[in-house]
């Protein structure tokens, strides 16, 4: 199971799409990442000039839902249990 939460006290993440969303290319460099593979966490900060739709891609496990991440200065965290981190993708 993969979950995503706001790391700060900001409002919750906006609506998520279904897990069937098709991942696109790797998220641009303006999306900052802090990946802890041992803990199974991927933190992202949308530093882009617009809201981004992002998805955690896991090798040998279920991918995260396509999720709207606002450019509000807050970090958001995905957690996973199965598989290993592959990338953060646009969706």
C-alpha positions as CSV (number, residue, x, y, z in Angstrom):
1,X,0.0,0.0,0.0
2,X,1.3,3.5,-0.9
3,X,0.1,6.6,0.9
4,X,0.9,10.3,0.4
5,X,0.6,12.9,3.1
6,X,1.5,16.5,3.6
7,X,4.6,16.7,5.7
8,X,3.9,20.1,7.1
9,X,0.6,21.4,8.7
10,X,-0.6,22.6,5.3
11,X,-4.0,21.6,3.9
12,X,-4.2,18.0,2.6
13,X,-3.2,17.1,-0.9
14,X,-5.8,17.8,-3.5
15,X,-7.7,15.1,-5.3
16,X,-6.0,11.9,-6.5
17,X,-6.7,10.1,-9.7
18,X,-7.1,6.4,-9.9
19,X,-4.2,4.0,-9.7
20,X,-4.7,3.2,-13.4
21,X,-3.3,6.6,-14.4
22,X,-0.5,6.2,-16.9
23,X,2.8,7.7,-15.8
24,X,4.6,10.0,-18.1
25,X,8.3,11.1,-18.1
26,X,10.3,11.8,-15.0
27,X,9.3,14.9,-13.1
28,X,11.2,18.0,-14.0
29,X,14.1,19.3,-11.9
30,X,11.9,22.0,-10.3
31,X,10.3,19.1,-8.3
32,X,12.7,18.6,-5.4
33,X,13.0,15.0,-4.1
34,X,14.3,13.5,-0.8
35,X,14.2,9.7,-1.2
36,X,14.9,7.3,1.8
37,X,14.8,3.9,0.3
38,X,15.5,2.1,3.6
39,X,12.5,3.8,5.2
40,X,10.3,3.5,2.1
41,X,9.6,7.3,1.9
42,X,9.7,9.8,-1.0
43,X,9.3,13.4,-0.1
44,X,8.6,15.9,-2.8
45,X,8.5,19.7,-3.0
46,X,6.9,21.3,-6.0
47,X,9.2,24.2,-6.8
48,X,7.7,24.7,-10.3
49,X,5.7,27.7,-11.3
50,X,2.5,25.7,-11.5
51,X,0.6,22.9,-9.8
52,X,2.0,19.5,-10.9
53,X,0.4,16.0,-11.3
54,X,2.9,13.6,-9.9
55,X,3.2,9.9,-9.3
56,X,5.6,7.7,-7.4
57,X,6.9,4.9,-9.6
58,X,7.9,1.7,-7.8
59,X,9.9,-1.2,-9.3
60,X,8.6,-4.6,-8.4
61,X,5.6,-3.1,-6.5
62,X,2.5,-1.0,-6.9
63,X,2.9,2.6,-8.1
64,X,1.4,5.5,-6.2
65,X,-1.7,7.2,-7.4
66,X,-1.4,10.2,-9.8
67,X,-1.7,13.0,-7.3
68,X,-2.1,16.8,-7.6
69,X,0.8,18.5,-5.8
70,X,0.4,22.3,-5.4
71,X,3.3,24.7,-5.6
72,X,2.5,25.9,-2.1
73,X,6.0,25.5,-0.5
74,X,5.1,22.4,1.4
75,X,6.7,19.0,1.3
76,X,4.5,15.9,0.5
77,X,5.4,12.3,1.4
78,X,4.7,9.0,-0.3
79,X,5.3,5.8,1.7
80,X,5.6,2.3,0.3
81,X,6.2,-1.2,1.6
82,X,6.7,-3.4,-1.4
83,X,9.2,-3.0,-4.2
84,X,11.9,-0.3,-4.6
85,X,11.9,3.4,-5.6
86,X,12.2,4.0,-9.3
87,X,11.3,7.6,-9.9
88,X,8.8,10.5,-9.5
89,X,6.9,10.9,-12.8
90,X,4.5,13.4,-14.3
91,X,1.0,12.0,-15.0
